[in-house]
C-alpha cells in the first residue's frame, strides 16, 4: 500500500533580514529545527542558545580540485558551536553550515550518532556530493522505539535540507518509482542505445545505457568536454565491444546534452528522445 503524502507547511525565517545571512527552517508540528549559518558568521552566532545543544550538522562547499563538484561533511556534536569553530579553523572547503537540533532538547548522544550515520548513508547512496568525511561514522545502538522515532526525525531532516536547496540526500531516480510511461529511448548509429527520463532538474540517463565510442569530426567541443568528463570520472566504462556503458543513473542539464554525449555528435534532444510509442520528447511535452 502506497503512503499518502500530505501537504506541508515550512517556515523560513531570515534572522539577519537578508537571503545571504542566517536562516531558520521549521516544519509545522515537528520538534526539530534547522539553522543555516554562513561560515563567516559562526563567531557572531555565539548568542544562539540552540548551538550549545546536541545535534547534527552538514558543512557545504566546493571541491578545490574540481570546482564544479559540491562537497559535504556530515557530523554530530553535543555542543555544536564548539565543533563549528573547530571546523572553521581546520577545514577550508566549506562556506556554509546547516545545523539540525531538537527544540525540546530530547536528543541525546546515541540519537545524534544514529542520525549522523544514517545521513552519511543516504548521502553516499545519492551520489550527489563528494563526501569529505575521512571515516565512515559509527552507528550507535538504540532501542527499537528510539530507532522508529529517529527514522521519522530523519525524514523531516531530508525535507528541510531539500527545501533549503541542498539535494544531498535525494537520489536522481528511485528505480522502484520509475514509470515506464515516462521513459524515452535513443537507438542510433555507432551502437548508441539509451533509456532515460526528464526530471525537474534536467534529463536522467539510466544505468546500462550505451554511449558510442565513435564520434563525428564535426562534434562540438562542448560535447567532447562532456564525454571526456563521463569517461574520466568513470560514470561510463568501456565494454568488450568498445562501447561505453553507464554504470549508474546520470543527470544531464538537458535532453540535448544527454543525446549529444550518447551519440557523439550535436543533437536536439527534443527530436532525438522518443517514447515507446515513437513520439518525440518535444511533441509529448506540448
C-alpha positions in Angstrom: 0.0 0.0 0.0 1.5 3.4 -1.0 1.9 6.0 1.6 -0.2 9.1 1.1 1.8 12.3 1.0 0.2 15.3 2.8 0.8 19.0 2.2 3.5 20.5 4.4 3.9 24.0 5.9 7.5 25.1 6.2 8.6 28.4 7.7 11.8 30.1 6.6 12.9 33.0 8.8 15.8 35.3 7.8 17.5 36.2 11.1 19.5 39.0 9.5 16.9 40.2 7.1 18.9 39.2 4.0 18.9 35.9 2.0 22.7 35.7 2.4 22.5 35.7 6.2 21.5 33.2 8.8 18.2 31.4 8.4 16.0 29.1 10.4 13.8 26.5 8.8 10.9 24.8 10.7 8.2 22.3 9.8 4.8 22.7 11.5 4.1 20.2 14.3 7.7 19.0 14.5 10.1 19.4 17.3 13.1 19.6 15.1 14.6 22.8 13.6 17.3 23.7 11.1 19.7 26.6 11.3 21.6 27.7 8.3 24.9 29.6 9.0 27.4 31.2 6.7 30.9 30.3 7.8 31.9 33.9 8.2 29.1 34.4 10.8 30.0 31.5 13.1 31.8 33.7 15.6 29.0 36.2 15.9 26.4 33.4 16.5 27.7 32.6 19.9 24.5 34.0 21.4 22.4 31.4 19.7 21.4 29.1 22.6 20.5 26.2 20.2 24.1 25.9 19.1 25.1 24.7 22.5 22.7 21.8 22.3 23.3 18.3 20.9 22.6 18.0 17.2 23.8 17.0 13.7 25.2 19.3 11.1 26.3 19.5 7.4 29.2 21.6 6.0 28.7 22.6 2.4 31.2 23.8 -0.1 33.1 23.2 -3.3 35.9 20.7 -4.2 39.1 22.7 -4.6 40.4 20.4 -7.4 37.0 20.2 -9.2 35.2 23.5 -8.6 32.0 22.2 -10.3 31.7 19.4 -7.7 29.7 20.0 -4.5 31.2 18.7 -1.2 29.6 17.9 2.1 30.9 17.0 5.6 28.4 15.3 7.9 28.9 15.4 11.7 27.4 15.4 15.1 28.2 17.1 18.4 26.8 17.6 21.9 28.0 21.2 21.7 27.6 22.2 18.0 29.1 25.7 18.4 32.4 24.4 19.6 32.6 21.9 16.8 31.8 24.5 14.1 34.5 26.8 15.5 37.0 23.9 15.2 35.9 23.1 11.6 36.2 26.8 10.7 39.9 26.7 11.6 40.8 23.3 10.2 38.5 22.7 7.2 39.0 25.0 4.2 36.4 23.8 1.7 33.2 24.8 3.3 31.4 28.2 3.3 28.0 27.3 4.8 26.7 25.0 7.6 23.2 23.6 8.3 22.6 22.5 11.9 19.7 20.4 12.9 18.6 20.1 16.6 15.6 19.4 18.7 13.6 22.4 20.1 12.5 20.3 23.1 16.1 19.2 23.7 15.3 15.5 23.7 18.2 14.3 21.5 21.0 12.5 23.3 24.4 11.3 22.2 23.1 7.9 21.0 20.4 9.7 18.9 22.7 12.1 17.2 25.3 9.3 16.4 22.5 7.3 14.8 21.3 10.3 12.8 24.9 11.1 11.7 25.4 7.5 10.4 22.1 7.5 8.6 22.7 10.9 7.0 26.1 9.7 5.8 24.5 6.5 4.4 21.8 8.5 2.5 24.4 11.0 1.1 26.6 8.2 -0.1 23.7 6.4 -1.7 22.5 9.5 -3.6 26.0 10.1 -5.1 25.2 13.8 -5.4 28.0 15.3 -3.4 31.6 14.4 -2.7 31.6 13.4 1.0 34.5 15.0 2.8 34.4 12.6 5.9 37.7 10.7 6.1 36.0 7.9 8.0 32.5 6.4 8.0 30.6 7.4 11.1 29.8 4.6 13.6 26.2 3.5 14.1 25.0 3.7 17.7 22.8 1.0 19.2 19.4 2.4 20.2 16.1 0.8 21.2 13.5 -0.2 18.6 11.3 2.6 19.8 14.1 5.2 19.5 15.0 3.9 16.1 11.5 4.4 14.8 11.5 8.0 16.3 14.9 8.8 14.7 13.8 7.5 11.3 10.8 9.8 11.4 13.1 12.6 12.5 15.4 11.8 9.6 12.6 12.0 7.1 11.9 15.6 8.3 15.6 16.4 8.1 15.6 15.4 4.5 12.6 17.5 3.8 14.1 20.6 5.3 17.5 20.2 3.8 15.9 19.7 0.3 13.7 22.8 0.9 16.8 24.8 1.6 18.2 23.9 -1.7 20.6 21.0 -0.9 19.8 17.7 -2.6 22.5 15.8 -0.8 20.0 13.1 0.3 18.0 12.9 -2.9 18.6 10.2 -5.4 18.4 11.1 -9.1 15.8 8.4 -9.9 14.5 5.9 -7.4 14.4 2.7 -9.5 11.2 1.4 -8.0 9.4 4.6 -8.8 10.4 4.9 -12.4 7.3 4.9 -14.6 7.7 3.2 -17.9 5.1 5.6 -19.3 7.6 8.5 -18.9 10.7 6.7 -20.3 12.3 7.8 -23.5 14.7 6.0 -25.8 17.6 6.5 -28.3 18.8 3.8 -30.7 21.1 5.4 -33.2 24.2 4.8 -35.3 27.5 3.6 -34.0 25.9 1.5 -31.3 24.3 4.3 -29.3 21.4 2.9 -27.3 20.0 4.6 -24.2 17.0 5.0 -21.9 16.2 8.0 -19.8 13.6 10.2 -18.2 13.1 14.0 -17.9 13.1 15.4 -14.4 12.7 18.8 -12.7 16.5 19.1 -12.8 17.2 18.1 -16.3 17.4 14.7 -18.0 18.5 11.4 -16.3 20.1 8.7 -18.4 19.6 5.3 -16.8 22.2 2.8 -15.8 23.3 0.3 -18.6 22.6 2.8 -21.4 25.3 2.7 -24.1 27.3 5.7 -25.3 29.1 5.2 -28.6 32.8 5.2 -28.5 32.9 6.8 -32.1 32.3 10.4 -32.7 31.8 12.5 -35.9 34.5 15.1 -36.9 32.0 17.9 -36.6 31.2 17.2 -32.9 31.2 20.5 -31.0 33.9 21.0 -28.3 31.3 21.2 -25.5 30.1 17.7 -26.3 33.6 16.4 -26.3 34.1 18.0 -22.9 31.0 16.2 -21.5 32.1 12.9 -22.9 35.6 13.3 -21.5 34.2 14.0 -18.1 32.0 11.0 -18.2 34.9 8.8 -19.1 37.5 10.3 -16.7 35.1 10.1 -13.7 34.2 6.6 -14.7 30.5 7.3 -15.0 30.8 5.3 -18.2 33.2 2.3 -18.6 34.2 0.5 -21.8 32.9 -2.9 -22.5 34.2 -5.7 -24.8 32.6 -4.1 -27.8 34.3 -0.8 -27.2 31.1 0.9 -26.2 30.8 3.0 -23.1 28.3 1.7 -20.6 26.7 3.9 -17.9 27.3 2.2 -14.6 24.7 4.3 -12.7 22.0 6.8 -13.4 23.4 10.1 -14.5 21.8 13.6 -14.6 22.4 15.8 -17.6 21.5 19.5 -17.8 19.1 18.9 -20.7 17.8 16.2 -23.1 20.1 17.7 -25.8 23.3 17.4 -23.8 22.4 13.8 -22.9 21.6 12.9 -26.6 24.7 14.6 -27.9 27.0 12.8 -25.5 25.5 9.4 -26.2 25.5 9.8 -30.0 28.9 11.6 -30.3 27.5 14.5 -32.3 25.4 17.6 -31.9 21.8 16.8 -31.2 18.4 18.3 -30.4 17.2 16.1 -27.6 13.6 17.1 -28.1 13.8 15.4 -31.6 16.1 12.5 -30.6 14.5 11.0 -27.5 11.3 9.0 -28.3 8.8 7.2 -26.0 7.6 3.6 -26.5 5.0 4.9 -29.0 7.6 6.6 -31.2 6.5 10.1 -30.1 9.4 12.6 -29.7 10.0 14.2 -26.4 9.3 17.7 -27.8 5.9 16.6 -29.1 4.9 14.8 -25.9 5.6 17.9 -23.8 3.3 20.2 -25.7 
